[in-house]
């Protein structure tokens, strides 16, 4: 689950500056949908994919929620494993 860290408690911060942060920025690298798509491609080719299990069962905190967020990609990947 991904929550807005300003409004809810969370276990792991996944925003900028964290290893889970999205390196693609809205505006510079595309609109929200495009940067989330780029993050999906990035994470699938990253060593981070091997660390994904550390997020299982945790509440992920980001600033984006309730809008679409790269954290949704992480949750989706965990559900597939």
Residue pairs with C-beta under 8 A, 6 or more apart in sequence:
1 59
1 60
1 75
2 14
2 59
2 60
2 61
2 62
2 64
2 65
2 69
2 71
2 72
2 74
2 75
3 9
3 10
3 59
3 60
3 61
3 62
3 65
4 61
4 62
4 63
4 64
4 65
4 66
5 13
5 15
5 61
5 62
5 63
6 63
8 59
8 61
9 59
10 58
10 59
10 60
10 61
11 58
11 59
11 60
11 61
12 18
12 20
12 54
12 55
12 58
12 59
12 60
12 61
13 20
13 61
13 62
14 20
14 21
14 55
14 60
14 61
14 62
14 70
14 71
14 74
15 21
15 61
15 62
15 63
16 22
19 48
19 51
20 48
20 55
20 60
20 71
20 74
21 70
22 35
22 36
22 39
22 70
23 39
23 42
24 30
24 34
24 35
24 38
24 39
24 42
25 35
26 32
26 35
29 35
29 38
30 37
30 38
32 67
32 68
33 68
35 70
36 68
36 69
36 70
36 72
36 73
39 70
39 73
40 73
43 49
43 73
43 74
43 77
49 77
52 74
52 77
52 78
52 81
53 78
53 81
55 74
55 78
56 78
60 71
60 74
60 75
62 69
62 70
62 71
64 70
64 71
65 71
